[in-house]
C-alpha cells in the first residue's frame, strides 16, 4: 500500500502531550495526533514543525520523527507533505497550506478563527477549494463509532423524537463550546436560531486567548430547544448533554465517556400515566478509544478520493457562525437571531 507523506505543524498538547496522561490512556488508545501517525499504516510520518526546541526534541527522541525544524518553508521542501496536520492555534493556517504544494488532504484543529476574529478560516477554505484539497476539522466525536450510529438514526430508535435538551460545557465557548455545538448538530440536526441567555464572561482558564463563556439556547429545525450552560472547570470538568425524547431519555456525560439510555415505564406516583425510568438505564459501550484513529482512516480515504470528510470544513464553519451569532446576541442583550 502506498503511504502518504505526513507533516505535523505545531507539536504541543493535542499533537503529542495528551499521550502522556495516564488517566486518558485508560480510555483512549489514541489520544494525540502523534499516537495515530506512529501506528497508522496509511501514513509515512516524515516531519514536525514547531518553534519550541523542547517540542522538536520530543518529536525526534520520543516519536523518532526524521525531519524536525522551525522553518515551515524548509520543512515543506524537504518532506513534500501530502498530508498536513495543523495543530497550531488559529490564525495563519491559510498561509501554511499555501506553502505546501503537494497536499492531498489536511486535518486541522478547531476553531478555524481565533475568538473575535474572522478571515483566516474563510481564506483557508478558499485555497482548499481552489486546489481541490479536502479539509477535515478535528471534531473527534464525528468519527466515533457509537456516536455515528446514534447520529444515523440511533437517537430516534432509542428514545424517539427529541422534546427537550440540556447541555453543559466549560473552558470557553470557542473551545469546548464549539465541540458541544458540533455534537448537538451531529445528533439532532440543523440549528435554525440562537439566543444568549446571559452576558459573556472571560474564560480565563481556557486554552484560547480572548475566549468567553455564557449560557445560550439553540432552536433546532424540528422545533425543540437545547439550553446550554457553562461550567467553571476549576471545580470539575464536563462537556455533556441530556436529551429527553418522546419514548425515553439519552445522556452523554463525562465528556463523551459515559452514554446511557433510559426507558419509559409506568408512572410511580399516578395511575394511568408514564415516566422515564431514571433509576435504571442501559450503559452503551463506549468506542472513544479509537475515534481519532478512525478520523485518520477517513483522512486517508478523503486524500485519495475514496470518501467524503466526516467532519468537513463547511460544517465547522457553521459551528463558528453559530458561535458568532451567540456573541452578537449577548451584545444585543439576548436577541433571538436566525442562522442563515
C-alpha positions as CSV (number, residue, x, y, z in Angstrom):
1,X,0.0,0.0,0.0
2,X,1.3,3.4,-0.9
3,X,1.7,5.6,2.1
4,X,1.0,9.4,2.3
5,X,3.8,11.6,3.5
6,X,2.7,13.5,6.6
7,X,3.8,16.6,8.4
8,X,2.6,18.0,11.7
9,X,2.7,21.8,12.3
10,X,2.5,22.5,16.0
11,X,3.7,19.8,18.4
12,X,2.1,20.7,21.7
13,X,-0.6,19.1,23.9
14,X,-3.1,17.9,21.2
15,X,-0.3,16.8,18.8
16,X,1.7,14.8,21.4
17,X,1.3,15.8,25.1
18,X,-2.1,14.1,25.7
19,X,-0.5,10.7,25.1
20,X,1.4,11.2,28.4
21,X,-1.8,11.4,30.5
22,X,-2.3,8.0,32.3
23,X,-6.0,8.7,33.0
24,X,-6.6,9.5,29.4
25,X,-4.7,6.4,28.3
26,X,-7.2,4.3,30.2
27,X,-9.9,5.3,27.8
28,X,-8.2,6.5,24.6
29,X,-5.7,4.2,23.0
30,X,-5.1,7.1,20.5
31,X,-5.1,10.4,22.5
32,X,-2.9,12.5,20.2
33,X,-2.0,13.0,16.6
34,X,1.4,11.6,17.2
35,X,0.0,8.3,18.6
36,X,-2.1,7.8,15.5
37,X,0.6,8.7,13.0
38,X,3.1,6.4,14.8
39,X,0.8,3.4,14.1
40,X,-1.4,4.2,11.1
41,X,-0.3,2.2,8.0
42,X,-1.7,4.7,5.6
43,X,0.8,7.5,6.6
44,X,4.5,8.0,6.4
45,X,5.1,10.5,9.2
46,X,8.2,12.4,8.0
47,X,8.2,15.8,9.7
48,X,7.3,18.1,12.6
49,X,7.4,21.9,12.6
50,X,7.4,23.9,15.9
51,X,9.0,27.0,17.2
52,X,9.8,25.3,20.5
53,X,13.1,23.4,20.7
54,X,11.8,21.1,23.5
55,X,8.8,20.1,21.3
56,X,11.2,19.3,18.5
57,X,13.4,17.2,20.8
58,X,10.3,15.3,21.9
59,X,9.4,14.6,18.2
60,X,12.9,13.4,17.5
61,X,13.6,11.4,20.6
62,X,10.2,10.1,21.7
63,X,8.5,9.7,18.4
64,X,11.5,9.1,16.1
65,X,10.4,11.7,13.5
66,X,13.2,12.0,11.0
67,X,12.8,15.7,10.0
68,X,12.1,18.3,12.6
69,X,12.6,22.1,12.4
70,X,11.3,25.6,13.0
71,X,11.1,26.8,9.4
72,X,7.9,25.6,7.6
73,X,9.2,26.5,4.1
74,X,12.3,24.5,4.5
75,X,10.5,21.6,6.1
76,X,7.8,21.6,3.4
77,X,10.6,21.5,0.7
78,X,12.3,18.5,2.4
79,X,9.2,16.5,3.3
80,X,6.9,17.5,0.4
81,X,3.9,16.6,2.5
82,X,0.8,15.1,1.0
83,X,-0.9,15.3,4.4
84,X,-0.7,18.3,6.8
85,X,-1.9,18.1,10.4
86,X,-2.3,21.7,11.6
87,X,-2.2,21.6,15.4
88,X,-1.3,25.2,15.9
89,X,-3.6,27.8,17.5
90,X,-6.0,29.5,15.0
91,X,-4.5,32.1,12.7
92,X,-2.0,31.8,9.8
93,X,-3.1,28.4,8.7
94,X,-4.1,29.5,5.2
95,X,-0.5,30.7,4.7
96,X,0.7,27.3,5.9
97,X,-1.4,25.4,3.3
98,X,-0.2,27.9,0.7
99,X,3.4,26.8,1.3
100,X,2.7,23.1,0.8
101,X,2.2,22.5,-2.9
102,X,1.9,18.7,-2.8
103,X,-1.0,18.4,-0.3
104,X,-3.8,15.9,-0.9
105,X,-5.7,16.5,2.4
106,X,-5.5,18.5,5.6
107,X,-6.5,17.8,9.2
108,X,-6.9,21.0,11.2
109,X,-7.7,21.7,14.8
110,X,-10.7,23.8,15.7
111,X,-11.6,26.7,15.9
112,X,-10.8,27.9,12.4
113,X,-10.6,31.5,13.6
114,X,-9.5,32.9,16.9
115,X,-12.2,34.3,19.2
116,X,-13.4,37.7,17.9
117,X,-11.5,37.3,14.6
118,X,-12.6,36.3,11.1
119,X,-10.9,35.8,7.8
120,X,-8.2,33.1,8.1
121,X,-10.8,30.3,8.1
122,X,-12.5,31.7,5.0
123,X,-9.2,32.1,3.3
124,X,-8.2,28.5,4.2
125,X,-11.5,27.3,2.7
126,X,-10.9,29.3,-0.5
127,X,-7.4,27.9,-1.0
128,X,-8.6,24.4,-0.3
129,X,-11.5,24.7,-2.7
130,X,-9.3,26.2,-5.5
131,X,-6.8,23.4,-5.1
132,X,-9.3,20.6,-4.5
133,X,-7.9,19.7,-1.1
134,X,-10.3,18.1,1.3
135,X,-10.0,19.6,4.8
136,X,-11.2,17.7,7.9
137,X,-11.7,19.6,11.2
138,X,-10.9,17.6,14.4
139,X,-14.3,17.3,15.9
140,X,-13.4,13.8,17.0
141,X,-16.9,12.7,18.0
142,X,-17.8,12.7,14.4
143,X,-15.6,9.6,13.9
144,X,-16.6,7.7,17.0
145,X,-18.5,4.5,16.1
146,X,-21.2,4.8,18.8
147,X,-21.9,8.5,18.1
148,X,-22.0,7.9,14.4
149,X,-24.6,5.2,15.0
150,X,-26.6,7.5,17.2
151,X,-26.5,10.2,14.5
152,X,-27.6,7.8,11.8
153,X,-30.9,7.1,13.5
154,X,-29.9,5.6,16.8
155,X,-31.2,8.5,18.8
156,X,-34.7,8.3,17.4
157,X,-34.7,4.5,17.6
158,X,-33.7,4.6,21.3
159,X,-35.8,7.5,22.6
160,X,-38.0,8.8,19.8
161,X,-38.1,12.4,18.7
162,X,-36.4,14.9,21.0
163,X,-38.6,17.1,23.1
164,X,-36.1,19.0,25.3
165,X,-32.3,19.1,25.6
166,X,-30.0,20.5,28.2
167,X,-26.2,20.6,27.9
168,X,-23.0,21.7,29.6
169,X,-19.6,22.9,28.6
170,X,-16.5,24.7,30.0
171,X,-13.1,26.2,29.2
172,X,-14.5,28.6,26.5
173,X,-17.3,29.0,24.0
174,X,-14.9,28.8,21.0
175,X,-13.1,25.8,22.6
176,X,-15.4,23.2,24.2
177,X,-18.5,25.2,23.4
178,X,-17.7,24.6,19.7
179,X,-17.3,20.8,20.4
180,X,-20.7,20.7,22.1
181,X,-22.4,22.7,19.4
182,X,-21.0,20.4,16.7
183,X,-22.0,17.3,18.7
184,X,-25.6,18.6,19.2
185,X,-25.8,19.3,15.4
186,X,-24.4,15.9,14.6
187,X,-27.0,14.1,16.7
188,X,-30.0,16.3,16.4
189,X,-29.9,18.2,13.1
190,X,-29.8,21.8,12.0
191,X,-29.8,24.7,14.3
192,X,-32.1,27.5,13.0
193,X,-31.9,30.1,15.7
194,X,-29.7,31.1,18.7
195,X,-30.2,33.3,21.8
196,X,-27.8,34.3,24.5
197,X,-29.3,33.7,28.0
198,X,-26.7,35.8,29.9
199,X,-23.7,38.1,29.5
200,X,-20.4,36.8,28.1
201,X,-17.7,36.5,30.7
202,X,-14.0,35.8,30.1
203,X,-12.9,32.1,30.1
204,X,-9.8,32.9,32.0
205,X,-8.6,29.3,32.3
206,X,-9.4,28.3,28.7
207,X,-6.7,27.5,26.2
208,X,-7.8,30.2,23.7
209,X,-6.9,33.8,24.3
210,X,-9.9,36.0,24.3
211,X,-12.4,33.2,24.7
212,X,-15.6,33.7,26.8
213,X,-18.4,31.7,28.4
214,X,-22.1,32.3,28.6
215,X,-25.4,30.4,28.7
216,X,-27.3,30.2,25.5
217,X,-30.2,28.4,23.7
218,X,-30.2,26.7,20.3
219,X,-33.5,26.2,18.4
220,X,-33.4,23.2,16.1
221,X,-35.2,22.7,12.8
222,X,-37.7,20.2,14.4
223,X,-38.8,22.9,16.9
224,X,-37.2,21.8,20.2
225,X,-34.8,23.9,22.1
226,X,-31.4,23.0,23.7
227,X,-30.4,25.1,26.7
228,X,-26.7,25.2,27.3
229,X,-24.9,26.3,30.5
230,X,-21.2,27.0,31.1
231,X,-19.3,25.4,34.0
232,X,-16.1,26.5,35.7
233,X,-13.6,23.7,35.2
234,X,-11.8,24.8,38.3
235,X,-14.4,22.8,40.2
236,X,-14.8,19.9,37.8
237,X,-15.0,19.1,34.1
238,X,-18.0,18.2,31.9
239,X,-19.0,18.5,28.3
240,X,-22.2,16.6,28.1
241,X,-25.9,16.6,27.2
242,X,-29.3,15.2,28.4
243,X,-31.9,14.5,25.7
244,X,-35.5,13.8,26.7
245,X,-37.3,12.1,23.8
246,X,-40.9,11.0,23.3
247,X,-40.1,7.4,24.3
248,X,-37.1,7.7,26.5
249,X,-34.0,9.6,27.7
250,X,-30.4,9.7,26.5
251,X,-27.5,11.1,28.4
252,X,-23.9,11.5,27.2
253,X,-21.7,12.6,30.0
254,X,-18.1,12.6,31.3
255,X,-17.1,14.4,28.1
256,X,-18.4,11.5,25.9
257,X,-17.1,8.6,28.0
258,X,-20.5,7.5,29.5
259,X,-23.6,7.1,27.4
260,X,-26.9,5.8,28.8
261,X,-30.4,5.3,27.6
262,X,-33.4,5.3,30.0
263,X,-36.7,3.6,29.0
264,X,-40.3,4.7,29.5
265,X,-42.4,2.9,32.2
266,X,-45.5,3.3,34.3
267,X,-45.6,6.4,36.5
268,X,-44.9,5.5,40.1
269,X,-46.9,8.3,41.5
270,X,-50.1,8.4,39.4
271,X,-52.2,5.7,37.8
272,X,-52.6,5.8,34.0
273,X,-49.5,8.0,33.4
274,X,-46.0,7.2,32.4
275,X,-42.5,8.4,33.3
276,X,-38.9,7.9,32.3
277,X,-37.3,5.2,34.5
278,X,-34.3,7.2,35.6
279,X,-33.5,4.6,38.3
280,X,-32.1,2.1,35.8
281,X,-30.7,2.9,32.4
282,X,-28.6,0.9,29.9
283,X,-25.0,1.9,29.5
284,X,-23.9,1.8,25.9
285,X,-20.4,0.5,25.3
286,X,-18.0,3.4,24.7
287,X,-16.0,3.4,21.5
288,X,-13.9,6.5,22.1
289,X,-10.6,4.6,22.2
290,X,-10.0,4.5,18.5
291,X,-12.1,7.5,17.5
292,X,-9.1,9.6,16.5
293,X,-7.6,6.7,14.6
294,X,-10.8,6.4,12.6
295,X,-10.7,10.1,11.8
296,X,-7.3,9.4,10.2
297,X,-8.9,6.5,8.3
298,X,-11.3,9.0,6.9
299,X,-8.4,11.4,6.2
300,X,-6.6,8.8,4.2
301,X,-9.7,7.9,2.2
302,X,-10.5,11.5,1.5
303,X,-7.0,12.2,0.3
304,X,-7.3,9.6,-2.5
305,X,-11.0,10.3,-3.3
306,X,-12.5,7.2,-1.7
307,X,-14.7,9.1,0.8
308,X,-16.1,12.4,1.8
309,X,-14.8,14.0,5.0
310,X,-16.9,13.1,8.1
311,X,-16.1,16.4,9.7
312,X,-15.8,18.8,6.7
313,X,-14.7,22.4,6.7
314,X,-18.1,23.6,5.7
315,X,-19.7,22.0,8.8
316,X,-17.1,23.5,11.1
317,X,-17.8,26.9,9.5
318,X,-21.5,26.5,10.6
319,X,-20.3,25.9,14.2
320,X,-18.3,29.1,14.1
321,X,-21.2,31.0,12.6
322,X,-23.4,29.9,15.5
323,X,-20.7,31.0,18.0
324,X,-20.5,34.4,16.3
325,X,-24.3,34.7,16.5
326,X,-24.4,33.8,20.2
327,X,-21.8,36.5,20.9
328,X,-23.8,39.0,18.8
329,X,-27.0,38.0,20.7
330,X,-25.2,38.6,24.0
331,X,-24.0,42.0,22.8
332,X,-27.6,42.9,21.9
333,X,-29.0,42.0,25.3
334,X,-30.2,38.5,24.4
335,X,-31.9,39.0,21.0
336,X,-33.0,35.8,19.1
337,X,-31.1,35.5,15.9
338,X,-31.7,33.2,13.0
339,X,-28.9,31.1,11.5
340,X,-28.8,31.8,7.8
